[in-house]
Amino acid sequence: MNKQPWKWSVEIEELENRHYVRVIEDSAVSIKSFGSQADAKAFANRERARLGLDTPLKK
């Protein structure tokens, strides 16, 4: 399924030693904070799989 990125995406950003995962699901945005990049990446990849997005995050 080809989903529009502004409606369906998962992103990781780092700010002040915290890692934030932004999940955009059918235009609804949710953000979860993590203390480690590994935890954020694992959560983001699970969310990408759940949403049926093609590639895991490498960041």
VOGUGU-888957 format. One record per atom (N, C-alpha, C, O): residue in three letters; atom name; x, y, z. Coordinates in Angstrom, 1 decimal. Layout:
<sites>
{site 'ala'; 'CA'; {X; Y; Z}}
...
</sites>
This chain:
<sites>
{site 'met'; 'N'; {0.8; -1.2; 0.0}}
{site 'met'; 'CA'; {0.0; 0.0; 0.0}}
{site 'met'; 'C'; {0.9; 1.2; 0.0}}
{site 'met'; 'O'; {1.8; 1.3; 0.8}}
{site 'asn'; 'N'; {0.6; 2.2; -0.9}}
{site 'asn'; 'CA'; {1.4; 3.4; -0.9}}
{site 'asn'; 'C'; {0.7; 4.5; -0.1}}
{site 'asn'; 'O'; {-0.4; 5.0; -0.5}}
{site 'lys'; 'N'; {1.2; 4.8; 1.1}}
{site 'lys'; 'CA'; {0.6; 5.8; 2.0}}
{site 'lys'; 'C'; {1.3; 7.1; 1.8}}
{site 'lys'; 'O'; {2.5; 7.2; 1.7}}
{site 'gln'; 'N'; {0.5; 8.2; 1.8}}
{site 'gln'; 'CA'; {1.1; 9.5; 1.7}}
{site 'gln'; 'C'; {1.8; 9.8; 3.0}}
{site 'gln'; 'O'; {1.3; 9.7; 4.1}}
{site 'pro'; 'N'; {3.1; 10.3; 2.9}}
{site 'pro'; 'CA'; {3.9; 10.5; 4.1}}
{site 'pro'; 'C'; {3.4; 11.5; 5.1}}
{site 'pro'; 'O'; {3.6; 11.5; 6.3}}
{site 'trp'; 'N'; {2.6; 12.5; 4.6}}
{site 'trp'; 'CA'; {2.1; 13.5; 5.5}}
{site 'trp'; 'C'; {0.9; 12.9; 6.3}}
{site 'trp'; 'O'; {0.5; 13.5; 7.3}}
{site 'lys'; 'N'; {0.4; 11.8; 5.9}}
{site 'lys'; 'CA'; {-0.7; 11.1; 6.7}}
{site 'lys'; 'C'; {-0.3; 9.9; 7.4}}
{site 'lys'; 'O'; {-0.9; 9.5; 8.4}}
{site 'trp'; 'N'; {0.8; 9.3; 7.0}}
{site 'trp'; 'CA'; {1.3; 8.0; 7.6}}
{site 'trp'; 'C'; {2.9; 8.1; 7.6}}
{site 'trp'; 'O'; {3.5; 7.9; 6.6}}
{site 'ser'; 'N'; {3.4; 8.2; 8.8}}
{site 'ser'; 'CA'; {4.9; 8.2; 8.9}}
{site 'ser'; 'C'; {5.3; 8.0; 10.3}}
{site 'ser'; 'O'; {4.6; 8.1; 11.3}}
{site 'val'; 'N'; {6.6; 7.6; 10.5}}
{site 'val'; 'CA'; {7.2; 7.4; 11.8}}
{site 'val'; 'C'; {8.6; 8.0; 11.7}}
{site 'val'; 'O'; {9.4; 7.7; 10.8}}
{site 'glu'; 'N'; {8.9; 8.9; 12.6}}
{site 'glu'; 'CA'; {10.2; 9.6; 12.6}}
{site 'glu'; 'C'; {10.8; 9.7; 14.0}}
{site 'glu'; 'O'; {10.1; 9.6; 15.0}}
{site 'ile'; 'N'; {12.1; 9.8; 14.0}}
{site 'ile'; 'CA'; {12.8; 9.9; 15.3}}
{site 'ile'; 'C'; {13.6; 11.2; 15.2}}
{site 'ile'; 'O'; {14.2; 11.6; 14.2}}
{site 'glu'; 'N'; {13.5; 12.0; 16.4}}
{site 'glu'; 'CA'; {14.3; 13.2; 16.5}}
{site 'glu'; 'C'; {14.9; 13.2; 17.9}}
{site 'glu'; 'O'; {14.4; 12.6; 18.8}}
{site 'glu'; 'N'; {16.1; 13.8; 18.0}}
{site 'glu'; 'CA'; {16.8; 13.9; 19.3}}
{site 'glu'; 'C'; {16.8; 15.4; 19.7}}
{site 'glu'; 'O'; {17.1; 16.3; 18.9}}
{site 'leu'; 'N'; {16.5; 15.6; 21.0}}
{site 'leu'; 'CA'; {16.5; 17.0; 21.5}}
{site 'leu'; 'C'; {16.9; 16.9; 23.0}}
{site 'leu'; 'O'; {16.2; 16.2; 23.8}}
{site 'glu'; 'N'; {18.0; 17.5; 23.3}}
{site 'glu'; 'CA'; {18.4; 17.6; 24.7}}
{site 'glu'; 'C'; {18.5; 16.2; 25.4}}
{site 'glu'; 'O'; {18.0; 16.0; 26.4}}
{site 'asn'; 'N'; {19.2; 15.3; 24.7}}
{site 'asn'; 'CA'; {19.5; 14.0; 25.3}}
{site 'asn'; 'C'; {18.3; 13.1; 25.4}}
{site 'asn'; 'O'; {18.3; 12.1; 26.2}}
{site 'arg'; 'N'; {17.2; 13.5; 24.7}}
{site 'arg'; 'CA'; {16.0; 12.6; 24.7}}
{site 'arg'; 'C'; {15.8; 12.3; 23.2}}
{site 'arg'; 'O'; {16.1; 13.0; 22.3}}
{site 'his'; 'N'; {15.2; 11.1; 23.0}}
{site 'his'; 'CA'; {14.8; 10.7; 21.7}}
{site 'his'; 'C'; {13.3; 10.6; 21.6}}
{site 'his'; 'O'; {12.7; 10.0; 22.4}}
{site 'tyr'; 'N'; {12.8; 11.3; 20.6}}
{site 'tyr'; 'CA'; {11.3; 11.4; 20.4}}
{site 'tyr'; 'C'; {10.9; 10.7; 19.1}}
{site 'tyr'; 'O'; {11.5; 10.9; 18.0}}
{site 'val'; 'N'; {9.9; 9.8; 19.2}}
{site 'val'; 'CA'; {9.3; 9.2; 18.1}}
{site 'val'; 'C'; {8.0; 9.8; 17.8}}
{site 'val'; 'O'; {7.1; 9.8; 18.6}}
{site 'arg'; 'N'; {7.9; 10.3; 16.6}}
{site 'arg'; 'CA'; {6.6; 10.9; 16.1}}
{site 'arg'; 'C'; {5.9; 10.0; 15.2}}
{site 'arg'; 'O'; {6.5; 9.6; 14.2}}
{site 'val'; 'N'; {4.7; 9.6; 15.5}}
{site 'val'; 'CA'; {3.9; 8.6; 14.7}}
{site 'val'; 'C'; {2.8; 9.4; 14.1}}
{site 'val'; 'O'; {2.0; 10.0; 14.9}}
{site 'ile'; 'N'; {2.7; 9.5; 12.8}}
{site 'ile'; 'CA'; {1.5; 10.1; 12.2}}
{site 'ile'; 'C'; {0.7; 9.0; 11.5}}
{site 'ile'; 'O'; {1.2; 8.3; 10.6}}
{site 'glu'; 'N'; {-0.5; 8.8; 12.1}}
{site 'glu'; 'CA'; {-1.4; 7.7; 11.6}}
{site 'glu'; 'C'; {-2.7; 8.3; 11.2}}
{site 'glu'; 'O'; {-3.5; 8.8; 12.0}}
{site 'asp'; 'N'; {-2.9; 8.3; 9.9}}
{site 'asp'; 'CA'; {-4.1; 8.9; 9.3}}
{site 'asp'; 'C'; {-4.3; 10.3; 9.7}}
{site 'asp'; 'O'; {-5.4; 10.7; 10.1}}
{site 'ser'; 'N'; {-3.2; 11.1; 9.6}}
{site 'ser'; 'CA'; {-3.1; 12.5; 10.0}}
{site 'ser'; 'C'; {-3.1; 12.8; 11.5}}
{site 'ser'; 'O'; {-3.0; 14.0; 11.8}}
{site 'ala'; 'N'; {-3.3; 11.8; 12.3}}
{site 'ala'; 'CA'; {-3.2; 12.0; 13.8}}
{site 'ala'; 'C'; {-1.8; 11.8; 14.3}}
{site 'ala'; 'O'; {-1.2; 10.8; 14.0}}
{site 'val'; 'N'; {-1.3; 12.8; 15.0}}
{site 'val'; 'CA'; {0.1; 12.8; 15.5}}
{site 'val'; 'C'; {0.2; 12.4; 16.9}}
{site 'val'; 'O'; {-0.6; 12.9; 17.8}}
{site 'ser'; 'N'; {1.1; 11.5; 17.2}}
{site 'ser'; 'CA'; {1.4; 11.2; 18.6}}
{site 'ser'; 'C'; {2.9; 11.1; 18.8}}
{site 'ser'; 'O'; {3.6; 10.8; 17.8}}
{site 'ile'; 'N'; {3.4; 11.5; 20.0}}
{site 'ile'; 'CA'; {4.8; 11.6; 20.2}}
{site 'ile'; 'C'; {5.1; 10.9; 21.5}}
{site 'ile'; 'O'; {4.5; 11.0; 22.5}}
{site 'lys'; 'N'; {6.2; 10.1; 21.5}}
{site 'lys'; 'CA'; {6.6; 9.3; 22.6}}
{site 'lys'; 'C'; {8.1; 9.6; 22.9}}
{site 'lys'; 'O'; {8.9; 9.6; 21.9}}
{site 'ser'; 'N'; {8.5; 9.8; 24.1}}
{site 'ser'; 'CA'; {9.9; 10.1; 24.5}}
{site 'ser'; 'C'; {10.6; 8.9; 25.0}}
{site 'ser'; 'O'; {10.0; 8.1; 25.7}}
{site 'phe'; 'N'; {11.9; 8.8; 24.7}}
{site 'phe'; 'CA'; {12.7; 7.7; 25.1}}
{site 'phe'; 'C'; {14.1; 8.3; 25.6}}
{site 'phe'; 'O'; {14.5; 9.3; 25.2}}
{site 'gly'; 'N'; {14.7; 7.6; 26.6}}
{site 'gly'; 'CA'; {16.0; 7.9; 27.1}}
{site 'gly'; 'C'; {17.1; 7.4; 26.3}}
{site 'gly'; 'O'; {18.2; 8.0; 26.4}}
{site 'ser'; 'N'; {16.9; 6.4; 25.5}}
{site 'ser'; 'CA'; {18.0; 5.9; 24.6}}
{site 'ser'; 'C'; {17.5; 5.8; 23.2}}
{site 'ser'; 'O'; {16.4; 5.6; 22.9}}
{site 'gln'; 'N'; {18.5; 6.0; 22.3}}
{site 'gln'; 'CA'; {18.3; 5.9; 20.9}}
{site 'gln'; 'C'; {17.8; 4.5; 20.5}}
{site 'gln'; 'O'; {17.0; 4.3; 19.6}}
{site 'ala'; 'N'; {18.4; 3.5; 21.1}}
{site 'ala'; 'CA'; {18.1; 2.1; 20.8}}
{site 'ala'; 'C'; {16.6; 1.8; 21.1}}
{site 'ala'; 'O'; {15.9; 1.2; 20.3}}
{site 'asp'; 'N'; {16.1; 2.3; 22.3}}
{site 'asp'; 'CA'; {14.7; 2.1; 22.6}}
{site 'asp'; 'C'; {13.8; 2.8; 21.6}}
{site 'asp'; 'O'; {12.7; 2.3; 21.2}}
{site 'ala'; 'N'; {14.2; 4.0; 21.3}}
{site 'ala'; 'CA'; {13.4; 4.8; 20.3}}
{site 'ala'; 'C'; {13.3; 4.1; 19.0}}
{site 'ala'; 'O'; {12.3; 4.1; 18.3}}
{site 'lys'; 'N'; {14.5; 3.6; 18.5}}
{site 'lys'; 'CA'; {14.5; 3.0; 17.2}}
{site 'lys'; 'C'; {13.7; 1.7; 17.2}}
{site 'lys'; 'O'; {13.0; 1.4; 16.2}}
{site 'ala'; 'N'; {13.8; 0.9; 18.3}}
{site 'ala'; 'CA'; {13.0; -0.3; 18.4}}
{site 'ala'; 'C'; {11.5; 0.0; 18.3}}
{site 'ala'; 'O'; {10.7; -0.7; 17.6}}
{site 'phe'; 'N'; {11.1; 1.0; 19.1}}
{site 'phe'; 'CA'; {9.6; 1.4; 19.1}}
{site 'phe'; 'C'; {9.2; 1.9; 17.7}}
{site 'phe'; 'O'; {8.2; 1.5; 17.2}}
{site 'ala'; 'N'; {10.0; 2.7; 17.1}}
{site 'ala'; 'CA'; {9.7; 3.2; 15.8}}
{site 'ala'; 'C'; {9.6; 2.1; 14.7}}
{site 'ala'; 'O'; {8.7; 2.2; 13.9}}
{site 'asn'; 'N'; {10.5; 1.2; 14.8}}
{site 'asn'; 'CA'; {10.4; 0.1; 13.8}}
{site 'asn'; 'C'; {9.2; -0.8; 14.0}}
{site 'asn'; 'O'; {8.6; -1.3; 13.1}}
{site 'arg'; 'N'; {8.8; -1.0; 15.3}}
{site 'arg'; 'CA'; {7.5; -1.7; 15.6}}
{site 'arg'; 'C'; {6.3; -1.0; 15.0}}
{site 'arg'; 'O'; {5.4; -1.6; 14.5}}
{site 'glu'; 'N'; {6.3; 0.3; 15.2}}
{site 'glu'; 'CA'; {5.2; 1.2; 14.7}}
{site 'glu'; 'C'; {5.2; 1.1; 13.2}}
{site 'glu'; 'O'; {4.1; 1.1; 12.6}}
{site 'arg'; 'N'; {6.3; 1.2; 12.5}}
{site 'arg'; 'CA'; {6.4; 1.1; 11.1}}
{site 'arg'; 'C'; {5.8; -0.2; 10.6}}
{site 'arg'; 'O'; {5.1; -0.2; 9.6}}
{site 'ala'; 'N'; {6.1; -1.3; 11.3}}
{site 'ala'; 'CA'; {5.6; -2.6; 10.9}}
{site 'ala'; 'C'; {4.1; -2.6; 11.1}}
{site 'ala'; 'O'; {3.3; -3.1; 10.3}}
{site 'arg'; 'N'; {3.6; -2.1; 12.2}}
{site 'arg'; 'CA'; {2.2; -2.1; 12.5}}
{site 'arg'; 'C'; {1.4; -1.3; 11.5}}
{site 'arg'; 'O'; {0.3; -1.7; 11.1}}
{site 'leu'; 'N'; {2.0; -0.2; 11.1}}
{site 'leu'; 'CA'; {1.3; 0.7; 10.1}}
{site 'leu'; 'C'; {1.5; 0.2; 8.6}}
{site 'leu'; 'O'; {0.9; 0.7; 7.7}}
{site 'gly'; 'N'; {2.3; -0.8; 8.5}}
{site 'gly'; 'CA'; {2.5; -1.4; 7.1}}
{site 'gly'; 'C'; {3.4; -0.5; 6.3}}
{site 'gly'; 'O'; {3.3; -0.5; 5.0}}
{site 'leu'; 'N'; {4.3; 0.3; 6.9}}
{site 'leu'; 'CA'; {5.2; 1.1; 6.1}}
{site 'leu'; 'C'; {6.4; 0.3; 5.7}}
{site 'leu'; 'O'; {6.8; -0.7; 6.4}}
{site 'asp'; 'N'; {6.9; 0.5; 4.6}}
{site 'asp'; 'CA'; {7.9; -0.4; 3.9}}
{site 'asp'; 'C'; {9.2; -0.6; 4.6}}
{site 'asp'; 'O'; {9.5; -1.8; 4.8}}
{site 'thr'; 'N'; {9.9; 0.4; 4.9}}
{site 'thr'; 'CA'; {11.3; 0.2; 5.3}}
{site 'thr'; 'C'; {11.5; 0.5; 6.8}}
{site 'thr'; 'O'; {10.9; 1.5; 7.3}}
{site 'pro'; 'N'; {12.3; -0.2; 7.5}}
{site 'pro'; 'CA'; {12.6; 0.2; 8.9}}
{site 'pro'; 'C'; {13.5; 1.4; 9.0}}
{site 'pro'; 'O'; {14.2; 1.7; 8.0}}
{site 'leu'; 'N'; {13.5; 2.1; 10.1}}
{site 'leu'; 'CA'; {14.3; 3.3; 10.2}}
{site 'leu'; 'C'; {15.8; 2.8; 10.5}}
{site 'leu'; 'O'; {16.0; 1.9; 11.2}}
{site 'lys'; 'N'; {16.7; 3.6; 9.9}}
{site 'lys'; 'CA'; {18.1; 3.3; 10.1}}
{site 'lys'; 'C'; {18.8; 4.3; 11.0}}
{site 'lys'; 'O'; {19.9; 4.1; 11.4}}
{site 'lys'; 'N'; {18.1; 5.3; 11.3}}
{site 'lys'; 'CA'; {18.6; 6.4; 12.1}}
{site 'lys'; 'C'; {18.9; 6.0; 13.6}}
{site 'lys'; 'O'; {19.4; 6.9; 14.4}}
</sites>
